[in-house]
Amino acid sequence: MRLLPCVQAWFKRINMLPQNLNSISLIILLCRQGVDTKRYFSCEGGSVPLSCDWGYIKVITANYGRTDHTTCSTGRSLHQLSNVDCFQETSVHVMSKRCDGRKSCSVPAVNSVFSDPCVGTYKYLDVSYLCLPFRKSVTCEGKRTLIDCGNGVIWIHHANYGRRDLVTCPHKLATTPDCYSPQTRSLRSSCNGKNYCQLNASKTSFLSDPCPDVHKYLEVMYSCI
Ligand SMILES: *[C@@H]1O[C@H](CO)[C@@H](O)[C@H](O)[C@H]1NC(C)=O
C-alpha cells in the first residue's frame, strides 16, 4: 500500500483501538513495514493461538459471543445459533491482558475465561490482532531496568506486572502463568514523553499484588518516537 492511503486507513482503524495511541510516527512505521491485521476464530471450547513471527502481539478487536448464524454452526441446533446479537464487551481487555506484547499466546474460548454473555447460545471467539515492532523490556521481581530512547521519547504500549509464562525470570516460585496486573496507565504517566525511564519491579511500586506467593516480573512494551 502507498504511504498516504495506508496512513489514512490507519487513522480510521485507530478509532477501534481500546487505547488512544496518539502517535503519527508509529502509524508511519506500521505502513513502512507493511503490518496488517490477522483475524482468528475459535469455536466455544477450543482455544485461540495467536502468534507473531516478527514483532509482538497487539489485540485490536475481540468478541466472545455470536454475531452471525454460520460461524461455528456445524452440528448445532437452531436454538443455539439464533441469537446473533451476543457480545462480551470485556473480551478485548481479557485478550490484551493475556496476549499483548507476547510472541505467542493461547486463550481458551470458554465461559470461565470470558464469562457467559448469552446463556444457551453456542459462542465463538473472534479476535483480530497485529504484530507490532515494539521494544520489549523485562524486569524480574526485585530488579530495576533503565529504558532509554536516546534523543527520542518513550511511548508505552502495554505493561504487565505479574507472570504470563513459566520461563521468563525462572524461579522456584514461578508457579503460574496466569497472573496479571496491567500497569499501562501508571507507566504511561511516569515514562511517556521522557528520553529514559527507570522501571522498578517491586511490590511497593504497584498498588496491588495480583498473586502474592508468585515470583513476578514487569514486562513493558514501548516505542521510541
Ligand atoms: C523507580 O524508582 C526510582 C527511584 O526510587 C524512581 O525515581 C522512579 O521514578 C521509579 N520508576 C517508576 C516508573 O515509577
The ligand as a Gaussian input file, in Angstrom:
#p B3LYP/6-31G(d) Opt

LIG

0 1
 C       11.708000       3.739000      40.146000
 O       12.376000       4.135000      41.298000
 C       13.162000       5.328000      41.154000
 C       13.969000       5.535000      42.423000
 O       13.280000       5.118000      43.554000
 C       12.226000       6.492000      40.819000
 O       12.956000       7.681000      40.641000
 C       11.457000       6.169000      39.542000
 O       10.519000       7.191000      39.237000
 C       10.732000       4.823000      39.669000
 N       10.173000       4.485000      38.376000
 C        8.851000       4.432000      38.095000
 C        8.479000       4.104000      36.704000
 O        7.982000       4.639000      38.926000

